[in-house]
């Protein structure tokens, strides 16, 4: 099962490399991208049946990934929200947890953990669980810190 993934990232190079890596290694299908809070929030909220995972950067060309996360707090069961940021500090992880994020990954040293997370959530034996079940928490992504 391909993990239908929407990516909110304003750096085109990072975005394209991330899509290539996840599609090659983790059975991910990129269903769309956004560079701003408004674009990400609008697409995710108007296409609720078309995505399983959203990967969100915190610092965007316009607005913040925190706004995207807040707008998606009430999402379908099984839909996952993860943060991929250069600023995955303990305070940021705590704030993300408060917004209902399923996991937080640091761009500089937790890409492998993000790939593993995607593999785990796309596997047929695992399937997409309700947001309250399983997976890495935002406070502790499950990756070494």
N, C-alpha and C positions, 0 to 999 in steps of 0.2 A: 504494500500500500504506500503510495507516494504521499508525503506530508506536504499538503498545500500550504505554502509559506509566503507571507507578505513581509517585505523588508522596508523599514523606515530608517534610512541612512542617507545623509546628504553628500558624502564623499563618494563620487562615482567609481573611483579606483577600488576602494574598499568594498563597495557594494557589488561590483562585478566580480571581484576575486572571491567574495563570500558566496555569491550565487554559484560560481563555477565549482568551488570546493564542496559546497553542500550537495549540489546536484550529482557530483561525481562520487562522493564518499558516503552520503547519508540518505539516499532515496528521497530527496527533497525536490519538489517542483515549485519554482518561483511563480507565483500567480500575480505579482505586482510589486511595485516599489513606489516609495514616496520620499521626497527630500525635505518636506516641511511638516510641522505639526498639523496644520489644516488639511493638507492632502492625505496624510496618514489617517487622521481621525475620520475624515469624510469617507474614505474608501472602506475602512474596516467596519464602520457603523452602517454603511449602506449595502454591504455585501456580506452579511453575517453567515450565509450558508456556503461561502466560497473559500474559506480559509480555516486551517487547523492550527497554524502556528504563526505568530507575529514576532519578528525580531526587531527590536527598537533600540536605536541609539538615543542617548539623552540630549546631546547637543546637536541641534539641527539648524539649517539655514534660516528658518523662521520658526519661532516657538521652541518648544521643548518636548523631548520624548516623554517627560512626566505628564504632559497634557494628553498625549496619546494613550498612555497607560490609564490615566484617570477616566478617559472617555470609554475605555473598554473594560472597566471593572465588572460590569454586568454583561457577560458574554455567554454564548452557548456552553453547556457542559462539554468538557473535552477539549475546548479551545485553549491553547497555551499562549501565554505572553512571556517572552524573555527579553532581557536587556543585554545588549552587547555594547560596552562602553570602555573608554580609556580611564574612566573615573569610577571604577567599581570599588570605592572605599567602603568601610563598614557603615558609615552614615548613609551613603547612597543605597547600599544593600537594604538597610533598615527601612528607608523611605519607600523603596520599591516593594518591599514586603507589605508595607501598609497599603499600597495601591493594588495588591493582589497579584503581583508578578510571580510567575512560577519558578524562575531562575534568573540569576545575574552572572554574566561572564565578562571577564576583562579581555579587551581586544589584544593586549600585549602578550598575555601568557595563558589564556584559557580557550583558545580556538579549538583545540583537540577535545576539550570537555564539551563545548557546544556541539561539535560533530557527534560525539558519543551520545549526547542528549537527544539529538535528532534521530540517530540510528535507533535508540531505545524506543522513542515514541512513534517511529514509523514501522516497527516490526509487527508482523501479524499477531504474534503471541501476546504482545503488549497492548496494541491498539491505543486509541486516545482515551485516557481516563478522564472522569470529571475533574474539574479544576481543583477540587479539594483533595484529590487522591494522588499519591505517588509523586515521583519526580523530585527534582532538587528544589529546595526552598530558595527564596530570594535572599534570605539572610546568609545562607550557606549554599552555594551553587553545587556543592558536591565535589568541586574541584579543589585542589590544594590552594591554600591562600597564603 
